[in-house]
């Protein structure tokens, strides 16, 4: 990898130690220091590229990085600062994008050999918005085949490893994004989520992630596309190391787009401190069906106690109907995905990754969907959603686990918790519900397991109320202060 050193006249050159620490600055601080001419966009880009060069061979988070393009854009960003041109809130900040989204000139393969070599001819709308705000795209990140796993591995690029333990996964399907951001190879970025694919990797990797309401952030330019039943559950959203960065990315990315059938013109409105404190919070440590580990139960309790100390009214509350939501999610995501994906591999079965083959086996084992049963599932979806919205009027914010376990070892598919077996699909039911129900939800790191693995807690809000979710997430983050650098850094 070739690096160009460009002098920034108003700056002192930074020491190697400081250069390494640069990549762990919050994105909002990076942008502020660039605006104030205290930090060079070129130095910042070089620091990230150097870290990618050092860590990506171990983590395998990025599948493509264009150093020459990054440095060219960084020099342009630096020139704009020197001439005091107008620039956006992410000016000069290096970010990453999941490889399931269009990024002009980069691979757009979604982890499958069926799309090997496909390069995006344009930017997805949200990528255009990020570039318009001044962000510099470092590259695109790894994902499981067709995004159908909570572990990131495929036949194109292999597995992605956790920066906390190389023998464990950073999650999926946005595992490459999570590993890149957690390790300081990227200041923040974009993932997608149809059943926890932003929130589980955030929980596993010790970072923050937001699953928006469908349509709040445009999914235009994502593959697989969000259409039919997937439009009800699949979204794209921001990932970052802290809530302030998550908020900034969300502000830039949000807004309707004609390519997203769920889009609505919802204006951004951040609640005041008083309005935030008046949000009643309900919490539950498990759903009564799938047990969670002791440390995850304790993390939810800690989050509830932290919000009480911050002045919130927090009470135990477990909504009814979660099991119905889980079963409906399986119809829309597991069964329908299998019906769409399996025929693509006829005559090319050898190109199917083991993880996807396993997923398609689970899909095939589900009851067949006819026109009548799919229509009934759609009606049941609306009924379940109305029931849930009615219950949560008194608790517009919910706290609950993001998963039943912390980050697991590569290849594991079941776990023993309190003498009971928890199977793979069941471990993520804590995120799957809210894809089916359409609620925005964020994950914030709260604590760590005895092995030193991060544990995040999920904060769920009412549809189109991402600002409330992020405001509560910021309050929780300020109380817990749980973020730390992973061992690999």
C-alpha positions as CSV (number, residue, x, y, z in Angstrom):
1,X,0.0,0.0,0.0
2,X,1.4,3.4,-1.0
3,X,1.0,6.5,1.1
4,X,1.6,10.1,0.1
5,X,2.6,12.6,2.7
6,X,1.2,16.0,2.2
7,X,2.2,18.9,4.5
8,X,-0.5,20.8,6.2
9,X,1.1,24.2,6.9
10,X,-0.8,25.1,10.1
11,X,-0.2,21.8,11.8
12,X,2.7,20.2,13.7
13,X,3.4,16.7,12.4
14,X,2.0,14.1,14.8
15,X,4.1,11.4,16.6
16,X,3.6,7.8,15.6
17,X,1.7,7.1,18.9
18,X,-0.6,10.0,18.3
19,X,-1.1,8.9,14.7
20,X,-2.2,5.5,16.0
21,X,-4.6,7.0,18.5
22,X,-6.1,9.3,15.8
23,X,-8.3,6.5,14.5
24,X,-10.1,6.1,17.8
25,X,-11.1,9.8,18.0
26,X,-14.9,10.2,17.8
27,X,-16.0,11.1,14.2
28,X,-17.6,14.3,15.5
29,X,-14.2,15.3,17.0
30,X,-12.3,14.4,13.8
31,X,-14.6,16.7,11.9
32,X,-14.3,19.5,14.4
33,X,-10.5,19.3,14.5
34,X,-10.4,19.4,10.7
35,X,-12.7,22.4,10.6
36,X,-10.5,24.2,13.2
37,X,-7.3,23.3,11.2
38,X,-6.0,21.2,14.1
39,X,-6.1,18.0,12.1
40,X,-5.1,17.2,8.6
41,X,-7.5,15.1,6.5
42,X,-4.5,13.6,4.8
43,X,-2.9,12.6,8.1
44,X,-6.3,11.2,9.2
45,X,-6.6,9.2,6.0
46,X,-3.0,7.9,6.3
47,X,-3.6,6.8,9.9
48,X,-6.7,4.8,8.9
49,X,-4.9,3.3,5.8
50,X,-1.9,2.3,8.0
51,X,-4.2,0.7,10.5
52,X,-6.0,-1.2,7.8
53,X,-2.7,-2.4,6.4
54,X,-1.7,-3.7,9.8
55,X,-5.0,-5.2,11.1
56,X,-7.1,-6.2,8.1
57,X,-4.9,-9.3,7.4
58,X,-5.9,-10.6,10.8
59,X,-9.5,-9.4,10.9
60,X,-10.5,-9.6,7.2
61,X,-13.1,-6.8,7.7
62,X,-12.5,-5.0,4.4
63,X,-12.9,-6.7,1.1
64,X,-11.8,-3.7,-0.9
65,X,-9.9,-0.5,-0.1
66,X,-8.8,2.1,-2.6
67,X,-5.9,3.9,-1.0
68,X,-5.1,6.0,-4.0
69,X,-8.7,7.3,-4.2
70,X,-8.8,7.8,-0.4
71,X,-5.7,10.0,-0.4
72,X,-6.8,11.9,-3.5
73,X,-10.1,12.8,-1.7
74,X,-8.3,13.6,1.5
75,X,-6.0,16.0,-0.4
76,X,-9.1,17.7,-1.9
77,X,-10.7,17.9,1.6
78,X,-7.5,19.5,2.9
79,X,-7.4,22.0,0.2
80,X,-11.1,23.0,0.9
81,X,-10.2,23.6,4.5
82,X,-7.2,25.7,3.6
83,X,-9.3,27.9,1.2
84,X,-12.0,28.0,3.9
85,X,-14.7,26.7,1.5
86,X,-18.1,25.6,2.9
87,X,-18.1,21.9,3.8
88,X,-20.3,19.4,5.5
89,X,-20.4,18.0,9.1
90,X,-18.4,14.9,8.1
91,X,-15.7,16.7,6.1
92,X,-12.6,14.6,5.9
93,X,-13.9,11.8,8.1
94,X,-13.0,8.3,6.8
95,X,-15.9,5.8,6.9
96,X,-16.7,2.3,5.6
97,X,-19.8,0.8,3.8
98,X,-21.1,-2.7,3.9
99,X,-20.5,-4.5,0.6
100,X,-24.3,-5.0,0.1
101,X,-24.7,-1.3,-0.7
102,X,-23.8,0.5,-3.9
103,X,-20.6,2.5,-3.6
104,X,-19.5,3.7,-7.0
105,X,-16.3,2.0,-8.2
106,X,-16.3,-0.6,-5.4
107,X,-17.3,-4.3,-5.3
108,X,-21.0,-4.8,-4.7
109,X,-21.2,-8.5,-4.2
110,X,-23.1,-9.2,-1.0
111,X,-20.7,-12.0,-0.2
112,X,-21.8,-14.4,-2.9
113,X,-20.0,-16.0,-5.8
114,X,-23.1,-15.4,-7.9
115,X,-22.2,-11.7,-7.9
116,X,-18.4,-12.1,-7.9
117,X,-16.7,-9.1,-9.7
118,X,-19.8,-6.9,-9.8
119,X,-18.8,-3.3,-9.3
120,X,-21.3,-0.5,-8.4
121,X,-21.7,2.0,-11.2
122,X,-23.2,4.6,-8.8
123,X,-23.6,5.5,-5.2
124,X,-26.7,4.5,-3.2
125,X,-28.6,7.6,-2.1
126,X,-27.4,7.3,1.5
127,X,-23.8,7.0,0.3
128,X,-24.3,10.2,-1.8
129,X,-25.6,11.9,1.3
130,X,-22.5,10.9,3.3
131,X,-20.2,12.0,0.6
132,X,-22.1,15.3,0.3
133,X,-21.5,15.8,4.0
134,X,-17.8,15.4,3.4
135,X,-17.1,11.8,4.4
136,X,-14.4,9.8,2.6
137,X,-15.2,6.2,1.8
138,X,-12.3,4.0,2.7
139,X,-13.8,0.9,1.2
140,X,-16.4,-1.8,1.5
141,X,-16.7,-4.5,4.2
142,X,-17.3,-8.2,4.4
143,X,-20.7,-9.9,4.8
144,X,-22.0,-13.5,4.8
145,X,-23.5,-14.8,1.6
146,X,-26.7,-12.9,0.7
147,X,-26.5,-11.6,4.3
148,X,-28.2,-14.7,5.7
149,X,-26.2,-15.3,8.8
150,X,-25.2,-13.9,12.2
151,X,-21.6,-14.9,11.5
152,X,-19.6,-13.3,8.7
153,X,-18.0,-15.9,6.3
154,X,-18.3,-16.6,2.6
155,X,-16.5,-18.4,-0.2
156,X,-15.4,-15.1,-1.8
157,X,-13.3,-13.7,1.0
158,X,-13.5,-16.1,4.0
159,X,-14.4,-15.3,7.5
160,X,-14.1,-12.1,9.5
161,X,-12.7,-12.3,13.0
162,X,-13.5,-10.3,16.1
163,X,-11.0,-7.7,17.3
164,X,-11.8,-9.0,20.8
165,X,-10.8,-12.6,20.0
166,X,-9.8,-13.8,16.6
167,X,-11.4,-17.2,17.3
168,X,-14.8,-15.6,17.6
169,X,-17.1,-13.8,15.1
170,X,-17.9,-10.1,15.2
171,X,-21.4,-11.1,14.2
172,X,-23.4,-10.8,11.0
173,X,-24.4,-9.9,8.6
174,X,-22.7,-6.5,9.2
175,X,-19.8,-8.2,10.8
176,X,-17.1,-6.6,8.5
177,X,-18.5,-3.1,9.4
178,X,-18.5,-3.9,13.1
179,X,-14.9,-5.3,13.1
180,X,-13.6,-2.3,11.1
181,X,-15.2,0.3,13.3
182,X,-14.4,-1.4,16.6
183,X,-10.7,-1.9,15.7
184,X,-10.2,1.7,14.6
185,X,-9.9,0.9,10.9
186,X,-13.0,3.1,10.2
187,X,-14.5,6.0,12.1
188,X,-18.1,4.8,11.4
189,X,-20.2,3.4,8.7
190,X,-23.3,1.7,7.3
191,X,-24.8,-1.7,7.9
192,X,-28.1,-3.4,7.1
193,X,-30.5,-5.3,9.3
194,X,-33.2,-7.8,8.6
195,X,-33.0,-9.7,11.8
196,X,-30.4,-8.1,14.0
197,X,-27.6,-7.7,11.4
198,X,-26.6,-4.2,12.7
199,X,-27.5,-4.8,16.4
200,X,-26.0,-8.2,17.0
201,X,-22.6,-7.2,15.5
202,X,-22.7,-4.0,17.5
203,X,-23.3,-6.0,20.7
204,X,-20.6,-8.6,19.8
205,X,-18.1,-5.9,18.9
206,X,-18.5,-3.3,21.6
207,X,-19.9,-0.5,19.4
208,X,-23.2,1.3,18.8
209,X,-25.7,0.6,16.0
210,X,-29.1,1.8,15.0
211,X,-31.8,-0.1,13.2
212,X,-34.2,2.6,11.9
213,X,-37.9,2.3,11.1
214,X,-38.3,1.0,7.6
215,X,-38.1,3.9,5.2
216,X,-36.5,6.4,7.6
217,X,-33.0,5.8,6.0
218,X,-33.4,4.9,2.3
219,X,-32.5,1.3,1.4
220,X,-32.3,2.1,-2.3
221,X,-29.1,0.6,-3.7
222,X,-29.0,-2.4,-1.3
223,X,-28.7,-6.0,-2.5
224,X,-30.8,-8.0,-1.9
225,X,-33.4,-5.2,-2.5
226,X,-36.0,-4.4,0.2
227,X,-39.1,-5.4,-1.6
228,X,-42.3,-7.4,-0.8
229,X,-42.2,-8.9,2.7
230,X,-38.5,-7.7,3.1
231,X,-39.6,-4.1,2.8
232,X,-41.5,-4.6,6.1
233,X,-38.4,-5.9,8.0
234,X,-35.1,-5.0,6.2
235,X,-33.4,-1.6,6.8
236,X,-30.1,0.1,6.5
237,X,-28.6,2.2,9.3
238,X,-25.5,3.7,10.9
239,X,-22.8,2.0,13.1
240,X,-20.2,3.9,15.2
241,X,-18.2,3.7,18.4
242,X,-20.4,6.2,20.2
243,X,-23.9,7.6,20.2
244,X,-22.9,11.1,19.1
245,X,-21.3,9.7,16.0
246,X,-24.4,7.5,15.4
247,X,-26.6,10.6,15.7
248,X,-24.5,12.5,13.2
249,X,-24.5,9.6,10.7
250,X,-28.2,9.2,11.1
251,X,-28.9,12.9,10.5
252,X,-26.9,12.9,7.3
253,X,-28.4,9.6,6.0
254,X,-32.1,10.0,6.9
255,X,-34.8,11.3,4.7
256,X,-37.1,9.9,2.0
257,X,-36.0,8.6,-1.3
258,X,-38.2,7.7,-4.3
259,X,-36.5,4.3,-4.6
260,X,-37.6,3.2,-1.1
261,X,-41.3,2.1,-1.0
262,X,-41.5,2.6,2.8
263,X,-40.2,6.2,2.7
264,X,-42.1,9.0,4.5
265,X,-41.3,12.7,4.9
266,X,-40.6,12.6,8.6
267,X,-38.7,15.7,9.8
268,X,-35.8,15.4,12.2
269,X,-36.8,16.5,15.7
270,X,-34.5,16.0,18.6
271,X,-36.3,15.9,22.0
272,X,-35.2,18.3,24.7
273,X,-33.6,17.0,27.9
274,X,-36.9,17.4,29.8
275,X,-38.8,15.6,27.0
276,X,-36.3,12.8,27.0
277,X,-36.5,12.3,30.8
278,X,-40.3,12.1,30.6
279,X,-40.1,9.0,28.5
280,X,-41.2,6.0,30.6
281,X,-38.9,3.1,30.2
282,X,-39.9,-0.6,30.5
283,X,-37.3,-3.3,30.7
284,X,-37.2,-7.1,30.6
285,X,-34.2,-9.4,31.0
286,X,-35.5,-12.3,29.0
287,X,-38.6,-13.2,27.0
288,X,-39.6,-16.2,29.1
289,X,-38.7,-18.6,26.3
290,X,-35.1,-18.2,25.3
291,X,-32.7,-17.9,28.3
292,X,-29.9,-15.4,28.3
293,X,-26.5,-15.7,30.0
294,X,-26.1,-14.3,33.5
295,X,-23.8,-11.4,32.4
296,X,-26.4,-10.3,29.8
297,X,-29.2,-10.4,32.4
298,X,-27.0,-8.3,34.7
299,X,-26.2,-5.9,31.8
300,X,-29.9,-5.2,31.3
301,X,-30.3,-4.6,35.1
302,X,-27.3,-2.3,35.0
303,X,-28.8,-0.4,32.1
304,X,-32.1,0.0,33.9
305,X,-30.4,1.2,37.1
306,X,-28.2,3.6,35.1
307,X,-31.3,5.3,33.5
308,X,-32.9,5.5,36.9
309,X,-29.9,7.4,38.2
310,X,-30.2,9.7,35.2
311,X,-33.7,10.6,36.2
312,X,-35.9,8.3,34.1
313,X,-38.9,6.4,35.4
314,X,-37.9,2.7,34.8
315,X,-40.1,-0.2,35.5
316,X,-40.2,-4.0,34.7
317,X,-42.4,-4.6,31.6
318,X,-42.4,-7.5,29.2
319,X,-44.8,-7.0,26.2
320,X,-47.1,-9.8,25.2
321,X,-47.1,-11.3,21.8
322,X,-43.3,-11.6,21.3
323,X,-43.5,-15.3,20.4
324,X,-46.0,-14.6,17.7
325,X,-43.7,-11.9,16.3
326,X,-40.8,-14.4,16.3
327,X,-42.8,-17.0,14.4
328,X,-44.0,-14.4,11.9
329,X,-40.5,-13.1,11.4
330,X,-39.4,-16.7,10.5
331,X,-42.1,-16.8,7.8
332,X,-41.1,-13.5,6.3
333,X,-37.3,-13.8,6.6
334,X,-36.3,-17.4,6.9
335,X,-38.9,-19.0,4.7
336,X,-39.3,-16.3,2.1
337,X,-35.6,-15.7,1.8
338,X,-35.1,-19.4,1.1
339,X,-37.8,-19.4,-1.5
340,X,-36.1,-16.5,-3.3
341,X,-32.5,-17.5,-3.0
342,X,-32.5,-21.3,-3.4
343,X,-33.5,-21.2,-7.1
344,X,-30.6,-18.9,-7.9
345,X,-28.2,-21.8,-7.3
346,X,-29.7,-24.3,-9.6
347,X,-26.7,-25.7,-11.6
348,X,-24.3,-23.8,-9.4
349,X,-24.7,-25.6,-6.1
350,X,-20.9,-25.7,-5.7
351,X,-20.9,-21.9,-5.3
352,X,-23.1,-22.0,-2.2
353,X,-21.2,-21.3,1.0
354,X,-21.7,-23.8,3.9
355,X,-23.3,-21.1,6.1
356,X,-25.9,-20.3,3.4
357,X,-26.5,-24.0,2.7
358,X,-27.3,-24.4,6.4
359,X,-29.6,-21.5,6.4
360,X,-31.4,-22.8,3.3
361,X,-31.8,-26.1,5.1
362,X,-33.6,-24.4,7.9
363,X,-35.7,-22.5,5.4
364,X,-36.7,-25.7,3.6
365,X,-37.7,-27.3,7.0
366,X,-40.3,-24.5,7.6
367,X,-43.9,-25.1,6.6
368,X,-44.6,-24.3,3.0
369,X,-46.1,-20.9,2.2
370,X,-49.1,-20.8,-0.1
371,X,-50.9,-17.7,-1.3
372,X,-53.4,-18.2,1.5
373,X,-50.9,-18.7,4.3
374,X,-48.7,-15.8,3.1
375,X,-51.8,-13.5,3.0
376,X,-52.7,-14.7,6.5
377,X,-49.2,-14.1,7.8
378,X,-49.4,-10.5,6.4
379,X,-52.7,-9.9,8.2
380,X,-51.2,-11.4,11.4
381,X,-48.2,-9.1,11.0
382,X,-50.4,-6.0,11.0
383,X,-52.4,-7.4,14.0
384,X,-49.2,-8.1,16.0
385,X,-47.9,-4.7,15.2
386,X,-51.1,-2.9,16.3
387,X,-51.1,-5.0,19.5
388,X,-47.5,-4.2,20.3
389,X,-48.0,-0.5,19.6
390,X,-51.0,-0.4,21.9
391,X,-49.1,-2.1,24.8
392,X,-46.1,0.2,24.5
393,X,-48.0,3.5,24.6
394,X,-47.3,3.5,28.4
395,X,-43.6,2.6,27.8
396,X,-42.4,4.3,24.6
397,X,-38.9,3.1,25.4
398,X,-38.0,-0.6,26.1
399,X,-34.7,-2.0,27.4
400,X,-33.9,-5.6,26.6
401,X,-31.0,-7.9,25.5
402,X,-29.6,-7.7,22.0
403,X,-28.9,-11.5,22.0
404,X,-28.9,-14.4,24.4
405,X,-25.1,-14.7,24.4
406,X,-21.9,-12.6,23.8
407,X,-19.8,-13.2,20.7
408,X,-19.5,-16.9,19.9
409,X,-16.7,-19.0,18.5
410,X,-16.6,-19.5,14.7
411,X,-18.9,-22.3,13.7
412,X,-20.9,-22.7,16.9
413,X,-24.6,-23.3,16.4
414,X,-26.0,-24.0,19.9
415,X,-25.2,-23.1,23.5
416,X,-26.1,-24.3,27.0
417,X,-27.6,-21.6,29.2
418,X,-29.0,-22.6,32.7
419,X,-29.1,-26.2,31.7
420,X,-31.1,-25.5,28.5
421,X,-30.0,-25.7,24.9
422,X,-30.3,-22.4,22.9
423,X,-30.3,-23.0,19.2
424,X,-28.8,-20.6,16.6
425,X,-31.9,-18.9,15.3
426,X,-33.4,-18.6,18.8
427,X,-30.4,-16.7,20.2
428,X,-31.2,-13.6,18.1
429,X,-35.0,-13.6,18.7
430,X,-34.3,-10.5,20.9
431,X,-33.6,-8.5,17.7
432,X,-35.8,-10.4,15.3
433,X,-39.0,-9.2,17.0
434,X,-38.4,-5.5,16.2
435,X,-37.7,-6.2,12.5
436,X,-41.1,-7.8,12.3
437,X,-42.8,-5.1,14.3
438,X,-41.0,-2.2,12.5
439,X,-39.6,-0.4,15.6
440,X,-36.4,1.5,15.7
441,X,-33.8,0.0,18.0
442,X,-30.2,0.9,19.0
443,X,-27.5,-1.1,20.8
444,X,-25.1,0.6,23.3
445,X,-22.2,-1.2,25.0
446,X,-22.9,-1.5,28.8
447,X,-20.6,-4.1,30.3
448,X,-18.3,-7.1,29.6
449,X,-18.4,-10.9,30.1
450,X,-15.9,-12.7,32.4
451,X,-13.9,-13.5,29.2
452,X,-13.7,-9.8,28.4
453,X,-16.3,-9.8,25.6
454,X,-18.5,-6.8,25.1
455,X,-22.1,-6.8,26.0
456,X,-24.6,-4.3,24.6
457,X,-28.1,-3.6,25.6
458,X,-30.9,-2.9,23.2
459,X,-33.0,0.3,23.4
460,X,-36.3,0.1,21.4
461,X,-38.6,3.0,20.5
462,X,-41.8,3.6,18.7
463,X,-41.9,3.8,14.9
464,X,-40.4,7.0,13.4
465,X,-39.0,8.0,16.8
466,X,-35.3,7.4,16.2
467,X,-34.4,10.7,17.9
468,X,-36.0,9.5,21.1
469,X,-34.1,6.2,20.9
470,X,-30.8,8.0,20.3
471,X,-31.4,10.5,23.1
472,X,-32.0,7.7,25.6
473,X,-29.0,5.8,24.2
474,X,-26.8,8.9,24.8
475,X,-28.1,9.1,28.4
476,X,-27.3,5.4,29.0
477,X,-23.9,5.8,27.4
478,X,-23.0,8.7,29.6
479,X,-23.9,6.7,32.7
480,X,-22.1,3.4,31.7
481,X,-19.0,4.7,29.9
482,X,-18.4,1.1,28.8
483,X,-16.6,1.6,25.5
484,X,-12.9,0.5,25.3
485,X,-10.4,-0.4,22.7
486,X,-10.3,-4.1,21.7
487,X,-7.2,-6.1,22.5
488,X,-6.1,-6.3,18.9
489,X,-5.6,-2.5,18.7
